[in-house]
Amino acid sequence: MRWNLRLTAANKGIWKASELQRSLAEHGLVISAGKMSGLWSGQPVSLKLEDLDVICVVLGCEIGDLLIPEPQKVRSPGEENVTQTAVGAARPVPAVVPKRRDGRSLPPA
């Protein structure tokens, strides 16, 4: 799922997190500045269904406006977890680091 709060709020004329925070508080949902920043700027880890109700009322939207399904990201059964690395991107650190015979570690690759 993709969290779409910022665009939904912008479509309703709310351009700042503090504006939305005040409107939510007027409807009984008091959110700390830190949590509001996370809701506004990122993908929430968890969110109460009651809070989603208040957000939808304040923004005059449906839940489908806030949560956009991304079925292409769901792995099929038996599908390998293959990740692609962009050219020039940092490589993952190997689990086992080879050591020289004299006990000293090798320089980074």
MARVEX-188479 format. One record per atom (N, C-alpha, C): x, y, z; residue in three letters. Coordinates in steps of 0.05 Angstrom, whole numbers, plus 5000, padded with zeros to 4 digits. Atoms other than C-alpha are relative to their C-alpha. Example, Ala and Ser with C-alpha at 12.3 -4.5 7.8 and 13.67 -1.06 7.14 Angstrom:
BEGIN
501849765000ALA;524649105156ALA;501850245000ALA;498449764999SER;527349795143SER;498550225014SER;
//
This chain:
BEGIN
501749765000MET;500050005000MET;501750255000MET;498649745000ARG;502250714986ARG;498350205015ARG;501349794984TRP;500451265035TRP;499950254984TRP;500449785018ASN;497551854998ASN;498850245014ASN;501249794984LEU;495852355053LEU;500650284989LEU;499149735008ARG;499852945027ARG;498550094975ARG;501449935025LEU;496752934957LEU;497050045005LEU;502849974993THR;489752824985THR;499450265014THR;500449754986ALA;490553405032ALA;500350244981ALA;499649785019ALA;493253854976ALA;497650034982ALA;502449985016ASN;487153684934ASN;497750145015ASN;502049874983LYS;482953954992LYS;500950285009LYS;499049744994GLY;487154594997GLY;501750025026GLY;498350004976ILE;491354385057ILE;502849944992ILE;497350025011TRP;498654505042TRP;502149965022TRP;498050034978LYS;501954465111LYS;499049805020LYS;500750214980ALA;502153905162ALA;498750135024ALA;501149864977SER;500654415217SER;497050074996SER;502949945006GLU;494054615182GLU;498349755005GLU;501550254997LEU;491853885180LEU;499949925029LEU;499850074971GLN;494153775252GLN;497950165016GLN;502049844987ARG;489754355275ARG;497149914994ARG;502650105008SER;483754105236SER;499349735014SER;500550264987LEU;484553405264LEU;499450045030LEU;500449944972ALA;485053685335ALA;497250115005ALA;502849894998GLU;478454065324GLU;497949774999GLU;501850235002HIS;475353385309HIS;500649795021HIS;499450184978GLY;478253065372GLY;502449824997GLY;497650165004LEU;484552745343LEU;502450175004LEU;497649854994VAL;490553045377VAL;502449834993VAL;497650145010ILE;497052835342ILE;502450165007ILE;497649864993SER;503953005367SER;501450104974SER;498549895024ALA;508553405321ALA;501649794987ALA;498450215011GLY;513052805312GLY;498449804984GLY;501750195014LYS;507452335292LYS;498850134975LYS;501149865023MET;504452865247MET;502050024977MET;497849985020SER;511152955212SER;500249734985SER;499950275012GLY;511352195200GLY;497749954981GLY;502450045017LEU;504252185172LEU;500250174975LEU;499949815022TRP;505552785128TRP;502349934980TRP;497650045017SER;512552595102SER;500549724991SER;499250285006GLY;512751845101GLY;497749815000GLY;501950215000GLN;509251195106GLN;499649915029GLN;500450074972PRO;506051065174PRO;500449705005PRO;499650284993VAL;508050415208VAL;497449885010VAL;502750094990SER;501350365244SER;498250245003SER;502049784998LEU;495050775246LEU;497449875009LEU;502550114990LYS;488650655285LYS;497850054979LYS;502249975018LEU;482350555244LEU;498350245007LEU;501549774991GLU;478951085286GLU;501350264990GLU;498549775009ASP;484451575267ASP;499650044970ASP;500649985029LEU;483351415193LEU;497350114995LEU;502749895003ASP;475951565202ASP;500150315003ASP;499849714995VAL;477652265230VAL;501450134977VAL;498649895022ILE;482652395175ILE;498250024975ILE;501850005023CYS;477552205122CYS;497850215003CYS;502049804995VAL;472252655154VAL;501250284995VAL;498749735003VAL;477053255158VAL;500650064971VAL;499349955028LEU;479353165086LEU;497749964981LEU;502350055018GLY;472552975059GLY;500749804979GLY;499050195020CYS;475552365026CYS;499149715008CYS;500550294995GLU;474751605022GLU;502749885007GLU;497550144992ILE;479851105050ILE;501749944975ILE;498550055024GLY;481750944978GLY;501650234989GLY;498449765007ASP;484251654970ASP;502650015016ASP;497749994983LEU;489151555027LEU;501949764997LEU;498550255003LEU;491350835015LEU;499749904972LEU;500050095028ILE;493250644944ILE;501149724999ILE;498950275002PRO;493949894931PRO;502349984980PRO;497750055018GLU;500449664899GLU;500349694998GLU;499950305002PRO;499048924881PRO;502649904986PRO;497650095014GLN;505248894837GLN;502349965020GLN;497950044980LYS;509548914901LYS;499649755016LYS;500550254985VAL;506448274928VAL;501449774986VAL;498550225011ARG;510847674919ARG;498249764997ARG;501650245004SER;507647054889SER;501349765014SER;498950244987PRO;508446374923PRO;502249874982PRO;497850135015GLY;515046044902GLY;501850204985GLY;498449805014GLU;517646694873GLU;502450075017GLU;497649934985GLU;524846844893GLU;500050295007GLU;499849724992ASN;526247484930ASN;502550124986ASN;497849895016VAL;530447804876VAL;499850315001VAL;499949715000THR;532648524884THR;502050094980THR;498249905020GLN;535848934831GLN;501550245012GLN;498449784990THR;541549414847THR;500650184977THR;499549805021ALA;542250054807ALA;503050024996ALA;497249975006VAL;548850184773VAL;501150225017VAL;498749804982GLY;553450544821GLY;499050005028GLY;501150014973ALA;549250364882ALA;501849835018ALA;498350154981ALA;552550094944ALA;499149715000ALA;500650294999ARG;552949344946ARG;499549915028ARG;500550104972PRO;550348945005PRO;502649885011PRO;497650104987VAL;555648745055VAL;499849705002VAL;500150294999PRO;557348005049PRO;499849905029PRO;500450114973ALA;555447565109ALA;502649905012ALA;497550124991VAL;562247235113VAL;502350174987VAL;497849855010VAL;568547655107VAL;502549825000VAL;497750175001PRO;574647265083PRO;502350135015PRO;497749904985LYS;580947325125LYS;502649884988LYS;497550105009ARG;588147255108ARG;501049785019ARG;499050224984ARG;592046655134ARG;501450095025ARG;498549904976ASP;596047085182ASP;498150135020ASP;501949904981GLY;589547295217GLY;499150294995GLY;500849735005ARG;589148005190ARG;497850004979ARG;502249995019SER;582948215151SER;501050124974SER;499449895027LEU;583048375077LEU;498950284998LEU;501149735003PRO;582049085054PRO;497249994987PRO;502750005012PRO;574949285033PRO;500149984970PRO;500150045030ALA;572949094962ALA;499050254987ALA;
//
